[in-house]
Amino acid sequence: MRNVFLIGPMGAGKSTIGRMLAKELRYPFKDSDREIEARTGADIPWIFDVEGEEGFREREQAMIAELVQEQGIVLATGGGVVIREPNRKALASGGLVVYLRTSVEQQLQRTAKDRQRPLLQTPDPEKVLRDLMARRDPLYKDIADLVIDTDQRGPKIVVNTIVARLQQGSE
């Protein structure tokens, strides 16, 4: 049972697609951000406020190291998971890494009303998203086994594409 790790920017659909994919594969679904929240008893914005991004990244790195040890899971990761090299190595060696790529325009639409994204609580979220994409896109591509554009594609189509790739890999 091969793990499937979903990476990509906020608003790419990692959690939605991850839940659907897990159901299709009959795998447990995990979301690294939700796991951190469950473990700490605090939501991500609170962790960012109190510990800063660096504190959050420490917690995230520990959680990724733990989750990649599991077998046969679908894991939705946070958008910034690729910033740290230990996370990239752990994900790349622990399963099929799927980069759900989306445009900044699509991200803006999908995150417009979401107050749970600390990095977007700024007067110019578009600039933040463009800057993040410029830094992170090469890192996503570097560890991805599969890159799927999610703009103008329903989650079911994306799930079917991933399942087909997994079936190819097991033949």
LINSULSUL-V986165 format. One record per residue. RES is the residue in one small letter. PSI is psi in degrees with one decimal (999 if undefined). OMEGA is omega in radians with two decimals (999 if undefined). Layout:
res->{RES RES}
psi->{PSI PSI}
omega->{OMEGA OMEGA}
This chain:
res->{m r n v f l i g p m g a g k s t i g r m l a k e l r y p f k d s d r e i e a r t g a d i p w i f d v e g e e g f r e r e q a m i a e l v q e q g i v l a t g g g v v i r e p n r k a l a s g g l v v y l r t s v e q q l q r t a k d r q r p l l q t p d p e k v l r d l m a r r d p l y k d i a d l v i d t d q r g p k i v v n t i v a r l q q g s e}
psi->{114.4 136.3 149.4 121.9 123.8 123.3 163.3 173.9 164.6 141.2 5.5 -17.2 19.1 -45.2 -46.7 -50.9 -39.0 -45.6 -44.1 -41.9 -43.8 -41.9 -44.8 -41.5 -10.4 43.3 153.6 145.5 134.2 146.0 117.5 -37.8 -43.1 -35.5 -41.1 -44.5 -42.5 -40.3 -38.5 -20.6 16.6 149.0 164.1 -46.9 -38.5 -43.7 -44.4 -43.9 -44.7 -43.6 -10.1 173.7 -37.8 -43.2 -43.1 -44.3 -33.5 -46.9 -42.0 -44.0 -43.1 -40.9 -42.0 -44.6 -37.7 -47.9 -34.7 -13.1 -18.6 162.4 134.8 50.4 158.4 125.1 122.2 125.1 164.9 155.0 -29.6 8.2 -30.3 -6.9 -39.4 129.5 -41.3 -34.9 -45.3 -44.9 -44.9 -44.8 -46.1 -32.5 -7.9 -3.4 -170.7 121.6 120.5 117.9 112.2 99.8 139.5 155.9 158.6 -37.3 -44.2 -40.3 -44.4 -44.5 -46.3 -23.4 2.4 -40.8 5.0 113.6 2.5 15.0 94.7 -37.1 -15.9 3.0 71.1 158.9 -23.3 73.1 -30.0 -43.3 -42.7 -47.8 -40.6 -42.4 -44.5 -43.7 -42.0 -39.4 -40.2 -29.0 -46.9 -32.5 -40.9 -49.7 -36.2 -37.7 -4.0 132.9 -23.8 132.2 124.4 123.8 128.5 -8.8 134.6 22.5 129.1 155.3 -37.1 -39.2 -41.8 -44.8 -46.7 -38.2 -43.0 -44.1 -43.3 -41.2 -41.4 -40.5 -36.9 -42.1 -22.1 -0.6 999}
omega->{-3.07 3.05 3.02 -3.13 3.14 3.10 3.11 -3.08 3.05 3.14 3.13 3.13 -3.07 -3.11 3.14 -3.13 3.13 3.12 -3.13 -3.14 3.13 3.12 -3.14 -3.10 -3.03 3.08 2.97 3.08 3.07 3.06 -3.02 3.11 3.13 3.11 3.10 3.14 -3.14 -3.10 -3.06 -3.06 -3.13 3.11 -3.05 3.13 3.12 3.12 3.10 -3.13 -3.01 -3.02 -3.07 -3.13 -3.12 3.09 3.10 -3.11 3.07 3.13 -3.13 -3.12 3.10 -3.12 3.13 3.13 3.13 -3.04 -3.11 3.10 -3.13 -3.13 3.06 3.06 2.91 -3.09 2.98 -3.11 3.03 -3.09 -3.09 -3.08 -3.05 -3.13 -3.07 -3.12 3.11 3.08 -3.13 -3.14 -3.12 -3.13 -3.08 -3.09 -3.01 -3.12 3.09 -3.13 -3.11 3.10 3.06 -3.06 3.13 -3.14 3.08 3.12 3.13 3.09 -3.14 3.13 -3.03 -3.08 -3.01 -3.05 -3.06 3.14 -3.10 -3.11 -3.02 -3.08 -3.11 3.12 -3.03 3.12 -3.08 -3.12 3.14 3.11 3.11 -3.12 3.12 3.11 3.12 -3.12 -3.13 -3.13 -2.95 -3.08 3.12 3.14 3.06 -3.10 -3.07 -3.08 -3.06 2.97 -3.07 3.09 -3.13 3.05 -3.09 3.09 3.06 3.08 3.10 -3.13 -3.10 3.12 3.12 3.11 -3.14 3.12 -3.14 3.14 3.12 3.14 3.11 3.14 3.06 -3.09 -3.10 -3.13 999}
